[in-house]
Amino acid sequence: MTARDEIFAALPRAASANPHADAAALLARVPALRPARVGPDPVASFLARLTGPVIAATAERLATRAEIPAAVRSYLAANQLAPRLALQPSAALQTLDWSGIAALPTIAVDEPVSVCEADYAVAETASLVFRSGPHMPTLFAFLPLHHIVVLEAAKILPWLEDAAALEATRPAPRNLNFVTGASGTTDIEGTLVRGAHGPAHLHVLLIGGQIAALAPQPANVP
């Protein structure tokens, strides 16, 4: 019997097996295989990795969403940026008080600043997750020089497997992007250049501190 024959002979046996039991056996091994990257507080782990020397993003914690515009104004002033930005066209952000800032619902190819909200984040890698849809155009996370991201602390998941499990309960978006830090690249000498093919600066506005489970997204939400 050739190797090809052996493979095809094994297919009926695999089809008759219990795939759920096999998957459960694999998942049972996951906790023991995970590296020690997430402590008992996923929020603290996320912030430590996000602002550490490898990712080198910045972050600040806010008590409520009403504080977001003031925090953005402070960021613009500290970085000597004009009071102008591309604002994600979602009601949760658009209805805040942006007085004194030209907040545009569209984004230009050379946009200095954008503000948008991450759907959730992963503490293990300090990744921000953006699900595309009518209220989250993908380019808001990739065109600006300064990317300001709003994130609810309650939406920080501990592990990448948690993100996979959550996405399994949701309809697939057209684009699902995991963003870890500002864009960067290195040349043959190992010199890191920020902003080579995307934002050069990432700033996270973390809202609240209570950790809670994410509810599955309704099927009618893009």
N, C-alpha and C positions, 0 to 999 in steps of 0.2 A: 504493500500500500504506500502510495506517495504521500508527501506532506499535504498536498492539495486534497487528496482523498480523506486524510485524517481530519482536516479542518471541516470539510463538508459533512463528514459523518458525525462530528461533534455538535453541529448546529441543531439538529432535532432534540438532542439531550439538553442543550442550553435553553431551548424554547420551552421545554416541559418543566424546567426547574422553577423555583419560586423566586422571582427577581426581587420581591420586596424583602424577603429574608436575607438575600445576598446584600442588598443595599443597607439593611439595618445592621448587618455584621460589619460592614465597612465603616458606617457612621459611628458605631460603638468604639472603634479604635481611634477616632479623631481626637478626643480630648487628651489622650496620652501622647499623641504625636505633635500637638501644638507647641510652638516655642513659647518661652516665658516672656511674652511681649505685652500682655494685657493684665493689669492688676485687678483688684476687687472693684475699683472705680474706673469704668471705661472712659468717663469724661476726662479724668485726670490723665489717663494713659494717652488718650487722643491728643490733648493739649501738649503734653510733654514731647510726643513725637512730632507734632505739627510745628512746634517752635524750636525744636532741637537743631543741631548744626547740619544735619543732612537735608531736611526739608526747608528749614530756615524761613518759614512763614511767620506772620505776626498774628496776634489774636487779642481780643478783649472780651470780657464778659459783661453782659447787660442783664438787668433784672427783668425788663419788659420789652416788648416790641416797639412801644412808643418811643424808646430811647434810640432807635436805629438812626433816624435822620441826624440827630445831634452828634452821634458817634461818627457818622459819615462826614459831617461838616468839619469835625476836628481832624479827621484823617486828611481831608483835602487841604486844610490849612497847614497841617504839619508837613505835608509833602509839596507845598507851594503849587497846588493844582487849582485850576479855575473851578468855580462853583457850577460845574456842568458834568452830567453823567448820563449813561444809558441805564435805564431802570427797567428791570424785568417786567413785562406787562402782565403782572398778576395783581389781583385785587388786594391781596394781603400786603403788598408793598406800595402799590399805587395810591392807596387810601391814607397813607401816613402823611404827616405834615412835612413836605419838602420845600417849604417857603425859603427863599434865598438861594435855591439851587435849581438850575435848569435841568429837570429830570425828564429825559426823552424816552419814549417807549420803543424806539428803534435803535439799532447800533450801527455805527459807521466802521469801515475797515480799519481806520486809524484811531479808533476811540481811545481816549486817555484812561477813562474809568467806566466800569460797569458795576452795578449792584444787582445781585440775584440771590435766590435762596436755594440751598442744597436740599434735595429730597430727603437724604439722610447721610450718615457718615459711618466709617468703619475705623474703630480705634486701633486695630492691629496694624494698619498701614497708614493711619491718619489720612485716609482718602475721603474726599467729598463726592457724593454720587448725585448725578443730574440725569433725570428722566425727561427726555424731550417731549414736547407737546405744544398746543396752542399758547399756553401761558409760560412756557420755558423754551424759547428758541435756543438752539444749541450754541449759536455763535456768541451769545452773551458770556459764555464761559471761556471763549478762545480768542476773541479779537482784542480785548482791551489790554493796555499796558498795566493798569492796576485793576486787579480783580477783587472786589469786596464781596464776601459771601456771608449771607445770613444763615445760621444753623441753630436749630432748636437742640438744646442739650439732651432732651428726651429722645432724640432721634439718632443717637450715637450707638451703633451696634458694636459688640465686642470683637467679633471675628468675621473674616471673609465668608465663612460657611453660613453665617447668619444672614448675610446679604443674599447669598444664593437661595437660601430657604425662603426669604421674604419675596424675592423676585418670582419664585415659583408659584406664589399665590396671586400674582398680578398679571394683567395683560401686558404683553411685551410692547415697550415703546419703540418708536422708529430708531431712536438712538439712546443708548445707556452708557453714560460716560463716568468712569472713576478717575477723578482728578486728584493727584497727590502732589501738592506743592505747585509753585510756579513752573513754567516750562524752562527747560535747560538742556544744554548739550556740552560735550567736552571734545576738544580736539585731540590729536594724537599725543600731545604732551600732557594731557589730563587737566587742562585749564577749563574750569567751569564757566560757561556763559549763560546768564539768565535771560529769558525772554527771546530766545532764538526763534521759536516757532509758536509763540503764544504769550500769555501774560508774564511779565518780569517780576511782578509783585503780587503776593496773595495775602489778603487780610481777612480774618474770620471774625465775625461778630456772633458770639455764642450767647444765646438767649436762655436764661433760666439755668437750673441745675438738677432738676429732678429727673431721674432715669426711669423711663417707662418703655413698655413694649410697643412696637409699631403695629398698627392695625393694617390688615390687608387692604389694598386699594380697591375701591369698587370697580367692577368690570366696565362701567361706562365712562371711566376717566381715562383719557389718552395717556 
